[in-house]
Structure formats: structure tokens, C-alpha cells
Amino acid sequence: MTAPRAARAPREPAPRAPGGVAAERRLHPVTPFRRAWAPVAVLVGWAAHDLDGAQRQLSRLTTTTLLAGLAVLLPAAALYGFLTWWYTRFAVTDAELRIRTGLLFRRTAHIRLERVQAIDVTQPLLARVAGVAKLRIDVIGTDKKDELAFLGAGEARALRAELLARAAGFAPETAHEVGEAPSTRLLRVPPGVLAVSLLLTGATWGTLAAAVAVPAVLWVLTHNLWTVLATALPLAGAAGARSVGRFVADYDWTVAQSPDGLRLDHGLLDRAHETVPPGRVQTVRIVEPLLWRGRGWVRVELDVAGSSNSVLLPVAPREAAVSVIARVLPGVAVPPGATLSRPPRRAGWCRPLWWRGHGLAVTDAVFAARHGLLRRSLALVPHAKVQSVRLTQGPWQRARRLADVRVDTGANKTVTARLRDAGEAAELLRAQAERSRTGRRDARPDRWMAS
């Protein structure tokens, strides 16, 4: 559903210099404090690289020398932070976002607005305390995100709204009036559900099992308590850190729908406000760990061209996940598991037992391939997003008249229908090439804020 334009709060236009050219602006005044740590970080890195040498150097210094060094280092760091902030400016012109940086070596980034892929607002913990935010800009065709760190939280959201409006095709003179697009919450992951899902993840239990089994074996072999502790503690810590880290990152995961895409808000300490732009999603994967199936939970992952956003839902009931997927891939229905065709039984000679986890379904809208027996993963690729189709066949597969069909997407990822009958695979190759051509011809344009 697209909310009416009138529901958006207008804002003041960006300042412009004489002649109609957008005036350059600086980052938030708190930014120098962040950048002033760079010289200090260099010294800390040097000391960590050579601890013995650093200790010897420090032991030779007197208290007076240390105080004199700090009297020089701290003002120098403050000056560095101020100068890098002073020489960093940005401006929004009619066609691009321009970012000028560099104290000694100047760099100017020209970001074409029609190439903007996604704009995320992130707030690390200290940034939330200071009331500032970081703007991260995804551009089609580049791996590295440009960013503006830091802006006032309100200014960051207002600038994001203006850039998205211009990327959607609004005229420059009216883009500032569009304001933040309204959103409707679709789903929120309760913290309790997230915590239970992490406890039921196989990787967590596997690491804990290793933390018990490996030290036990070492004790039998060495009878050395220190060896056992040196092995057990890192393994147990890794299991806990993995689960705690994901809980902190995925805490209060909320999915909302807006005209500029699906908005993802999450994070306990560092808050992230990400956008999944419509039309740029290449693949959706529905992951079902073994211990989740009894509760009907799934995890939904994404491949988005030119973006690092990879998770749509960390955990959710399957019915709710399917409803959200329908917003990401309009017109695509998730094939039920019963409709997926398995490979022929002779595939068991190539992959004993595990061949039963493979499946395939091809509908008018999507190519769907499943793999995995304990941890199932169903990949959905809209026909319009298929860049190429390949048939591969190893010697053992040729002997069993089997073949794999691989479809490549615009996110440089491949989805494979494994161990299909050779005749079926050849027909699937031909038919999928035609479906992809038809899908690209009939696909809707990748536009934001479409009415």
C-alpha cells in the first residue's frame, strides 16, 4: 500500500548559494571528536605490534617526558580532528551528491542520484547518546559504500528523504517537500523468540559440543589442566559470542513497508535503519534449521544487487515470512514443499541420503530450488533477475544420466537445481532461457516511491 503524498511532512529546502548551485555543508560539530582518535590509534597500533619494544621505550621515559608528550599529542590529535572536519563538505546538486574530503590529498566523490541503490541510517551507541547518525549510501556498481559521518539525527533523516525522492524522479525544486515517506509496520521479532531461535541453532550446539568433547579428549591424551582450559575457554567463548553477537545485532528487528521499499530497524546497542529497495532483490532464501521446524520458524535472507543487506527476517513464523516475501517479490508465490519435485532415485548413487533434500519448482514467476536435509534452504529467483543459465555435468553424473542446472543472478550469486534427470535438465535450460527473456521484457522499472 502506498500512502498519499500529503501524509509526508515537508521540510525546508537545502541551502543554495547565489546562482542556484547547492551550497556546501559541513558535518555535525561532534565529528572532530571522532576523528581526533586517529593519531592516537596509530600509536596504539604501533605499540600492539611490538609490545616488547613499546615497553622498553616507555620504561626509558620520565614523568616529565610523558607529560610533555601528552601535551603535544593531545593538541595535535584535536587539531587533526578539527582540520579533517573543516575540509570535509558535501552538497546536493540537481543531479548528484558531492562529497569533498581530504586534508593533504583531496578526494571528491560524485554520486549520481539515479545510481543510488539504498541509503541507510546507522547510529552506534555513542552516536545515539550524542544525537547524531551516520548516512551510508549504496551505489549501483560499487562495492564500497560512501558515507557521511556524522550528521544530526534529524538532518540525516531529512537528507535521506530528499535523496530518495530525487532518486525516485522527483524534480529537484520539489524533492525537499516530499519529506520522510510514511511507513506501516508489518512485523516485529520479539526478543524472546530471537533468543530461543539462537539457542536452537545447530551452529551454537555444535560449538558447545566441541567445547566439551575436545577438552575431554585432550585431558585423556595430556592430563594437563592448562592445555584443557586453554582449549575449552575459547571454544565456549566462541559459542557464547556468536549467539550474543547475533542477539545484540538483531534485537528488536522490525520490518515496515514504505513507498521507498521495506525498512529494517534493528540493534540493541548500535541501531541500524536499512532499506530494501524494490526491484533490486535478486534472490530470496527461506532457511529452515532442523530444530526450528517443530515451531514453524524460518529465516529469510536476501541477495540484493550492489548492496550488503543480506537478512530480511532473522526468525519468523513461516506464514508471516511468506507474507513479507510477497512485498519484496510482488506476484511471486512461495511454492509449498509438497510441490517441489525430487531428483530421480538414481541420484542416490551421486549423493547418498542427502539427495532427498534437493527439490525444484518452476512457476510462471519464479525459479525455486531447495537443498539441504538438516538445514533446508529454498532459493527463489524471479525469472526477470536471471542473467544466465548453465547446464553442468560431471563424469559420475553423466554415467547416471544426471545434470545440474545453474541460474546466475545480478548479485553475482548462483542458484542450482542439483541432480536433475539429464533430459529434464536440457529442457529446463531451454525453457528457463525463454522465461528470463520474457520476464525482463515485462518487468516493472526499478523505481522508488512509485504511485
TAVENMO-V334925 format. One record per pair of residues at least 24 apart in sequence whose C-alpha atoms are under 10 Angstrom apart, sorted by the first residue. I is the first residue (numbers start at 1). GAP is how many residues later the second one is. Records with the same first field share a line. If there is no record, write none. Layout:
I = GAP / GAP
This chain:
1 = 182 / 183 / 256 / 257 / 258 / 326 / 450
2 = 179 / 180 / 181 / 182 / 255 / 256 / 257 / 258 / 447 / 448 / 449
3 = 178 / 179 / 180 / 181 / 255 / 256 / 446 / 448
4 = 177 / 178 / 255 / 447
5 = 172 / 173 / 174 / 176 / 177 / 254 / 444 / 446
6 = 171 / 172 / 173
7 = 171 / 172 / 173 / 174 / 175
8 = 169 / 170 / 171 / 172 / 173 / 174
9 = 149 / 167 / 168 / 169 / 170 / 171 / 172 / 173
10 = 148 / 164 / 165 / 166 / 167 / 168 / 169 / 170
11 = 147 / 148 / 150 / 151 / 164 / 165 / 166 / 167 / 168 / 169
12 = 146 / 164 / 165 / 167
13 = 145 / 146 / 149 / 159 / 160 / 161 / 162 / 163 / 164
14 = 77 / 78 / 79 / 144 / 145 / 148 / 159 / 162
15 = 76 / 77
16 = 75 / 76 / 77
20 = 73 / 74
21 = 70 / 71 / 72 / 73
22 = 68 / 69 / 70 / 71 / 72 / 75 / 76
23 = 66 / 67 / 68 / 69 / 70
24 = 64 / 65 / 66 / 67 / 68 / 69 / 74 / 75 / 76
25 = 63 / 64 / 65 / 66 / 67 / 74
26 = 59 / 60 / 61 / 62 / 63 / 64 / 65 / 73 / 74 / 122 / 124 / 125
27 = 58 / 59 / 60 / 61 / 62 / 63 / 121 / 122 / 123 / 124 / 125
28 = 57 / 104 / 105 / 120 / 121 / 122 / 123 / 124 / 125 / 127
29 = 53 / 56 / 57 / 103 / 121 / 122 / 123
30 = 51 / 52 / 55 / 97 / 100 / 101 / 102 / 119 / 120 / 121 / 122
31 = 50 / 51 / 53 / 54 / 55 / 96 / 101 / 118 / 119 / 120
32 = 45 / 46 / 47 / 48 / 49 / 50 / 51 / 52 / 53 / 54 / 118
33 = 44 / 45 / 47 / 48 / 49 / 52
34 = 44 / 47 / 48 / 51 / 93 / 115 / 116
35 = 42 / 43 / 44 / 45 / 46 / 47 / 48 / 49 / 50 / 114
36 = 38 / 39 / 40 / 41 / 42 / 43 / 44 / 45 / 46 / 47 / 48 / 49
37 = 37 / 40 / 41 / 43 / 44
38 = 39 / 40 / 42 / 43
39 = 34 / 35 / 37 / 38 / 39 / 41 / 42
40 = 33 / 34 / 36 / 37
85 = 64 / 65
88 = 60
89 = 59
90 = 58
92 = 67 / 70 / 71 / 80
93 = 79
94 = 72 / 77 / 78 / 79
95 = 71 / 72 / 77
96 = 67 / 70 / 71
97 = 66
99 = 47 / 48 / 49
109 = 37
111 = 26 / 27 / 28 / 35
112 = 27 / 28 / 55
113 = 26 / 50 / 51 / 52 / 53 / 54 / 55 / 56
114 = 25 / 26 / 49 / 50 / 52 / 53 / 54 / 55 / 333
115 = 24 / 25 / 26 / 52
116 = 24 / 25 / 47 / 48 / 50 / 51 / 52 / 190
117 = 24 / 25 / 47 / 50 / 158 / 159 / 160 / 161 / 163 / 187 / 188 / 189 / 190 / 329 / 331
118 = 27 / 42 / 45 / 46 / 49 / 142 / 143 / 156 / 157 / 158 / 159 / 160 / 162 / 188 / 189 / 190 / 191
119 = 26 / 27 / 28 / 38 / 40 / 41 / 42 / 44 / 45 / 154 / 155 / 156 / 157 / 158 / 188
120 = 27 / 36 / 37 / 40 / 143 / 144 / 145 / 152 / 153 / 154 / 155 / 156 / 189
121 = 26 / 27 / 32 / 35 / 36 / 39 / 144 / 150 / 151 / 152 / 153 / 154
122 = 27 / 28 / 31 / 34 / 143 / 144 / 145 / 148 / 149 / 150 / 151 / 152
123 = 26 / 27 / 30 / 144 / 146 / 147 / 148 / 149 / 150
124 = 143 / 144 / 145 / 146 / 147 / 148
125 = 142 / 143 / 144 / 145 / 146
126 = 143 / 144
127 = 24 / 25 / 26 / 143 / 144
128 = 25 / 141 / 142 / 143
132 = 24
133 = 24 / 138 / 139
134 = 138
135 = 24 / 25 / 138
136 = 24 / 138
137 = 26 / 170
138 = 167 / 168 / 169 / 170 / 171
139 = 166 / 167 / 168
140 = 140 / 165 / 166 / 167
141 = 164 / 165 / 166
142 = 163 / 164 / 165
143 = 163 / 164 / 165
144 = 162 / 163 / 164
145 = 161 / 162 / 163
157 = 116
161 = 99
164 = 96 / 284 / 285
165 = 95 / 283 / 284
166 = 282
167 = 93 / 280 / 281 / 282
168 = 91 / 92 / 278 / 279 / 280 / 281 / 282
169 = 278 / 279 / 280 / 281
170 = 279
180 = 78 / 80
181 = 76 / 77 / 78 / 79 / 80 / 268
182 = 74 / 75 / 76 / 77 / 78
183 = 72 / 73 / 74 / 75 / 76 / 77 / 78 / 79 / 80
184 = 71 / 72 / 73 / 74 / 75 / 78 / 79
185 = 69 / 70 / 71 / 72 / 73 / 77 / 78 / 79
186 = 68 / 69 / 70 / 71 / 76 / 77 / 134 / 137 / 138 / 141
187 = 66 / 67 / 68 / 69 / 70 / 126 / 129 / 133 / 134 / 136 / 137
188 = 63 / 64 / 65 / 66 / 67 / 68 / 76 / 77 / 78 / 125 / 127 / 128
189 = 61 / 62 / 63 / 64 / 65 / 66 / 77 / 124 / 125 / 126 / 127 / 128
190 = 61 / 62 / 63 / 64 / 125 / 126
191 = 56 / 57 / 59 / 60 / 61 / 62
192 = 59
193 = 104 / 122 / 123
194 = 52 / 53 / 56 / 57 / 58 / 59 / 120 / 121 / 122
195 = 48 / 49 / 51 / 52 / 55 / 56
196 = 96 / 119
197 = 46 / 50 / 92 / 94 / 95 / 98 / 100 / 101 / 102 / 117 / 118 / 119
198 = 44 / 45 / 46 / 48 / 49 / 94 / 116 / 117
199 = 44 / 92
200 = 89 / 90 / 91 / 92
201 = 42 / 88 / 89 / 90 / 91 / 174
202 = 87 / 88 / 89 / 90 / 172 / 173
203 = 36 / 39 / 40 / 86
204 = 32 / 34 / 35 / 36 / 37 / 38 / 39
205 = 34
206 = 33
207 = 28 / 29 / 30 / 31 / 32 / 33 / 35
208 = 24 / 27 / 28 / 29 / 30 / 31 / 32
209 = 26 / 27 / 30
210 = 25 / 26 / 29
211 = 24 / 25 / 26 / 27 / 28
212 = 24
246 = 68
247 = 67
250 = 61 / 63 / 64 / 65
251 = 63
253 = 59 / 60 / 61 / 62
254 = 58 / 59
255 = 57 / 58 / 69
256 = 68
257 = 67 / 70 / 71
258 = 190 / 191
259 = 188 / 189 / 190 / 191 / 192
260 = 187 / 188 / 189 / 190
261 = 66 / 67 / 186 / 187 / 188
262 = 50 / 62 / 65 / 66
263 = 49
264 = 45 / 47 / 48 / 49
274 = 35
275 = 34
276 = 26 / 28 / 31 / 33 / 34 / 35 / 36 / 52
277 = 27 / 28 / 30 / 51 / 169 / 170 / 171 / 172
278 = 26 / 49 / 50 / 51 / 52 / 167 / 168 / 169 / 170 / 171 / 172
279 = 25 / 26 / 49 / 50 / 51 / 105 / 106 / 164 / 165 / 166 / 167 / 168 / 169
280 = 24 / 25 / 26 / 27 / 48 / 49 / 105 / 130 / 131 / 165 / 166 / 167
281 = 24 / 25 / 26 / 28 / 47 / 48 / 100 / 101 / 104 / 128 / 129 / 130
282 = 47 / 98 / 99 / 100 / 101 / 102 / 103 / 104 / 126 / 127 / 128 / 129 / 130 / 131
283 = 46 / 83 / 84 / 85 / 96 / 97 / 98 / 99 / 102 / 103 / 126 / 127 / 128 / 130 / 131 / 132
284 = 26 / 27 / 28 / 41 / 44 / 45 / 84 / 93 / 94 / 95 / 96 / 97 / 98
285 = 25 / 26 / 27 / 40 / 83 / 84 / 85 / 91 / 92 / 93 / 94 / 95 / 96
286 = 27 / 32 / 35 / 36 / 39 / 48 / 84 / 90 / 91 / 92 / 93 / 94
287 = 27 / 28 / 83 / 84 / 85 / 88 / 89 / 90 / 91 / 92
288 = 27 / 30 / 84 / 85 / 86 / 87 / 88 / 89 / 90
289 = 83 / 84 / 85 / 86 / 87 / 88
290 = 83 / 84 / 85 / 86
291 = 83 / 84
292 = 25 / 83
293 = 24 / 25 / 82 / 83
297 = 24
298 = 24 / 78 / 79
299 = 78
300 = 24 / 25 / 77 / 78 / 79
301 = 76 / 78
302 = 26 / 77 / 78 / 109
303 = 78 / 106 / 107 / 108 / 109 / 110
304 = 105 / 106 / 107 / 108 / 109
305 = 80 / 104 / 105 / 106 / 107 / 108
306 = 104 / 105 / 106
307 = 104
329 = 36 / 37 / 51 / 52 / 53
330 = 35 / 52
331 = 33 / 34 / 35 / 51
332 = 31 / 32 / 33 / 34 / 48 / 49 / 50
333 = 30 / 31 / 32 / 33 / 47
334 = 27 / 29 / 32 / 34 / 44 / 45 / 46
335 = 25 / 26 / 27 / 28 / 31 / 32 / 33 / 34 / 43 / 45
336 = 25
337 = 24 / 33 / 41
340 = 28 / 29 / 30
341 = 28 / 29 / 79
342 = 28 / 76 / 77 / 78
343 = 59 / 74 / 75 / 76 / 77 / 78
344 = 57 / 58 / 75 / 76 / 77
345 = 74 / 76
346 = 51 / 54 / 55 / 56 / 73 / 75
347 = 50 / 53 / 54 / 55 / 56 / 71 / 72 / 73 / 74
348 = 52 / 71
349 = 47 / 48 / 51
350 = 46 / 47 / 49 / 50 / 52 / 69
351 = 68
355 = 63 / 64
358 = 58 / 59 / 60 / 61 / 62
359 = 58 / 59 / 60 / 61
360 = 56 / 57 / 58 / 60
361 = 56
362 = 66 / 70
363 = 72
364 = 71 / 75
365 = 70 / 71 / 74
366 = 66 / 69 / 70 / 73
367 = 40 / 48 / 49 / 50 / 65 / 68 / 69
368 = 47 / 48 / 49
369 = 36 / 37 / 46 / 47 / 48 / 49
370 = 45 / 46 / 47 / 48
371 = 44 / 45 / 46 / 47
378 = 37
379 = 35 / 36 / 37 / 38
380 = 35
381 = 26 / 27 / 28 / 33 / 34
382 = 27 / 53 / 54 / 57 / 58 / 61
383 = 24 / 26 / 49 / 50 / 51 / 52 / 53 / 54 / 55 / 56 / 57 / 60
384 = 25 / 51 / 52 / 53 / 54 / 55 / 56 / 57 / 58 / 59 / 60
385 = 24 / 25 / 26 / 51 / 52 / 54 / 55 / 58
386 = 24 / 25 / 28 / 29 / 46 / 47 / 49 / 50 / 51 / 53 / 54
387 = 24 / 25 / 27 / 46 / 49 / 50 / 53
388 = 26 / 41 / 44 / 45 / 48
389 = 25 / 26 / 27 / 39 / 40 / 41 / 43 / 44 / 47
390 = 26 / 35 / 36 / 39 / 40 / 42 / 43
391 = 25 / 26 / 31 / 34 / 35 / 37 / 38
392 = 24 / 26 / 30 / 33
393 = 25 / 26 / 29
397 = 24 / 25
398 = 24
404 = 25
405 = 24 / 27
407 = 25 / 26
